Amino acid sequence: MKETVLHDKHLALNAKMIEYAGFHMPVSYAGIGEEHLAVRTGMGIFDVSHMGEFLVEGKEALSFVNRLVTNMITEDVTKVTYSLMCDEKGFVVDDLLVYVINAQKILLVVNAGNIDKDFAWVELQSKAFDVAVRNLSDEFGQVAIQGPLVKEHIHEIMGETGQDLGFMTYKVIPYGSGHVIFSRTGYTGEDGFEVYGKPEFIRDIWDKAIAIGVIPCGLGARDTLRFEANLPLYGHEISDTINPVEAGLNFAVKLEKDFIGRDALVAYKEHPTRKVVGIELLERNIPRHGYPVLKDDHVIGVVTTGYLLPTLTTPVACALIDIAYSEIGTELFVQIRNNKVPAKVRNRKFYTKKYNK
């Protein structure tokens, strides 16, 4: 298994470690519930050094990336753009963040479990453009510092207040003897920052955060937080068999431009057949990923993610179901082992996001 630049820090904090995307990663420290609430009410820090980073360079970098991804990418060098890569059928290769360093140098941040697959895809597509693509994933570390109190303490960690950054913006700042990418982004639904840099800088940032009382958080809380905030996870709400329209990610799909998979998505929007919806169980149980969703005795879909969240009293889930049953209030069942547990369709707003707009 691979180890991140912070691996020894996790062991020193007695983290519960698991294998994830080929990395030895912390799933929790004090406990998932405690870490979840720390981010919702205070400050938490996540090691996300396992994420992938690709650098696209060349005079056609901007044109290439716009062909590659679904969202519109401009020359704005302060903006971080959430987007998706699709195949020709409109299914999702991955979702990612795009940082335009300049028109000829663009950073793509992809999911850890998809690094090899994504790089092969990006390289293949790049052959039609005057660009070079490099996989820098092993050269970067990354941390996410999230929560409502972070803005009051980030200066103690970074030497920067971040007050000039709005949500989904970034800047490159001096740090130590080098530079880091300092972005007001995250995957929790809270205000906060993500920082990319060389391993020695990321280790220093981690130590400073822990020293002032930021709570270390593992993959468990990362998943409950992103789910509660209705943020998709590859392999769950999006995948190589689920398209962005079904997933409700139309905001990141600009059909007025040309990108790989556009024609398939235009056609699908005319006759949609499936939709990711919110589900609320009417009895106490846990709707896990992969559990069948039924209308009467007929399977109409599958749970993509489900939890009894620390902040809610009823179990909730997202599920990909037949669009004919997607109206809010529709009564369904979730098959949990040998039981058909009653449920109903609800909205996916399990939590109100608190970004710094």
Summary of the structure (lengths in Angstrom):
residues: 357
radius of gyration: 20.4
end to end distance: 38.9
largest distance: 63.9
contacts: 1237
relative contact order: 0.15
helix: 25%
strand: 36%
